[in-house]
Amino acid sequence: DEVQDMVAQAMETWGRVDILINNAGILRDKSFSKMDLADFQLVMDVHLMGSVNCTKAVWDIMREQNYGRIVMTTSSSGMYGNFGQTNYGAAKMAVLGFMNTLVLEGGKNNIHVNALAPTAGTRMTEDLLPAAMLDLMTAESVTAGALVLCDEKAPTRTILCAGAGGYALASMYETDGIFLPKDSQTPDEVVAQWDTLSDISNHQALESGGKQTEKFVMKAMATLQG
């Protein structure tokens, strides 16, 4: 109800909603063996479902006006892992899956969806990092990246990492892989071909989950028919 009220107020004031930045977050850090599942669920609810609820509230508005810019907040903890943050890492990786599908569903309505992976001094991190690091990790250095992602000329399906004056892009790629005929589809053969299937020389970023299926089927057909 609070989210709907916020959106209704924006519509009453400006008549449209062009930008949404999903930035709500909390921490409940503990190693997985010591973590209460209630804390795991709480972090998932705030980071993932908070993003879902806010996005749902503006999605149809953006579709109808054929314009929208949505920014998710992800984290290096989700992309790469961080000790004591299984809940936070899972939630932050989940918003990327959410982003990827929204990109496909919103593209025809000029809705661009991106993710920011910030490193900044906030109330969540002020007790975790030394003062010298916090002095570099200003909110302003992250804000510049966020503004790029919600600009009229913003990209879509982009993960922008920002912090302490540094900026970089993160991406998910898949190797070209191998095809094994039916009688060779064994664990031993997969291990034997590991160097080949892990070769990144022809890696690519896939546009959707269906593209992976298409790649595997085409590789199988080309080998069997050749």
N, C-alpha and C positions, 0 to 999 in steps of 0.2 A: 504493500500500500504506500509506503514512504517513497519508493522509487516511482510509482505511478503518479503520485502527487508532485514529485520533482519535475517529471516530464510534462505533466499538465500545466504546471506553472511556467515552464519554458515556452510551451506552445502558446499560452495565453499572452505572454510578454512579447515573443518574437515571431510567432506563427510558424516556426519550423525548428528542427533540431538537426544541425549539420555535423556536429562533432561529439563523440563520446570517448572519454578516456577512462578505462577501467583500472583503478589504482588502489582499491581497498586491499588491506593486507594486515596480517598478524603473524607472530612467530610463537611456536610452542616447541622449542628445540630440545630434543633428547635423542640418545641413540635408540635404534628401533627396539632393542631388547627391553629397554626401560620405558618406552613410550606407551601411554594409555591410548587405547583406540578412540576414546572420546576426543582427545586432543588431535588425533589424526583427522577425524571427521570434521572437527571445528575448523581446522586450517583449510581443508578441502572446501568446506561450505563458504568460507569467507572469500578465498581467492578464486575458486572455480565458479561456484554457484552465484557468488556476488557478480562476477562478470556476465554469467548467463542471464541473471535477472535484469541487470541494467541494459544489456544488449537487447533482450526480448522486448523491453519497454519502448525502445526507439526503432526497432527493426522495421516494422510496417510503415512507420512515418517516413523513414529514409527510403524505403522502396517506393512509396507513393510519390515522393518528391524527386525521385531518381537522382539522389545524391546523399552521400554519407561518408564520413571518415571515422573509423573506429580504431582505437589503439588499446591493445591488451598489454598488461604488464607481466612479463615473464622474468626469468632469472637464470644466471649461470648455474645456480644450484639445481635447476630443473634440467638444463641442457647437459651439464657435466657431472652433477652430483656434488654434495657437500656433507661432510660427516655430521650426523646429528639432525639432519633435515630431510628424512624420508617423506614426511608429510608435506613440507613446503616444496620440496623438489618435485613430488608427484603432482601437486596442484599447479605448479608453474609450467610443467611439461604439458599438463592437460589443457591449459589455455592455448597452447600452440596447436593442438589438435582441433580445438574449437575454432581457432582462427582459420586454419587451413580449409575447413569445410565452409565456413562463412564466406570466404573468398570465392568459392565456386558458386554458392547460392546467390551472392549479392552482386557479382560482377556485371550482370546484365542491367542492373539498376544503378550502376556507377557508385557502388558502395565499396570503398577500399578498406581493407582490414589489415593492420600491421601489428607488430609487437615490439615493445621497448624492453630491453634487458638493462636496467639501470644499476649503477653502483654509486650510491650516494649516502651521505650522512643523514640519517633520519632518526626518529624516536625508536625505531626498531633496532638500529645498529649503534646508537650512541654509547651503549654500555659494552659493546663487543670489540670496538676498534680504538686504537690509540689516537690521541688528539691530533698528532701530526698528519695522520692519514685522513681524519675527518676534515681537516682544514682544506685539503685538496679536493675532497669528494663533495663539492657544493651542489646544491639543488639546481643552480643555474646551468651547470655543465650538462646536466641531464635534460633540462627543459628545452635546450636548443634542439636536441634530437627529437623530443616529443613533438615539437612544433613542426618539424619537417614531416613527420608521419601523419599529421592531421591537416596538412596544407592541401589546397586545391589540386596541386600537382604532385601529391604524394604517390609513392609507389603502392603496390599492394603485395601482400604475402611476403613482407620483408621483416626480418628480425634485426633490429638495430641495437647494438650494445653501446652504452655510453656511461662514462664516469671519469672523474678526475681530469677532464680535458681530452680523454681518449675516446675515439669512435671507431667501431668496426661492425661488419656484418657477419651474422652467423647463418649457416644454411645446412639443410639435411640433403645428403646425396646418397645414391645407391650405385654400387659397382655394376658393371655390365653382366658379371656373373657367368655361369656355365650351364650347360644342359647335360644331364645324365640319362641315358636310355634306361628303360624299365629294369633290366637285369643288373644295372650298375647303381641303382638308387639305394645304396647302403651307407651306414655311418663311416665305414672304412674308406669308401670311395670319396665321400665328401671331404674327409680329412686329407686324403691323398691329393685332392684338387684345391686345397685351401689357398695356396699361393696364387692360383689363377683366379679363383672367385673373389679374392680380396684385392686384386689388382685395380688400382684407382685410375689407371690411365684413361679409361673410357667411362668414368662415372658420370652420372647425370642427376639432375633434380627432377623428380617426377611431378607432373601436374595434378595427379589425383591417384587414389588407391587403385582405380581401375587400370591405370597406365602400367602398374607393376604386373597385373595379370596379363595384360596385352603383351608386355615384353616377354614374359615367360612362355606364353603360348606361341608367339611368333618365333622365338628362338627354337622351341621344340619342333615346330612345323618345318622350319628351314633346315634343321639338321636331319630330320626323318625323311624329308622329301629330296634332300640333296644326295 
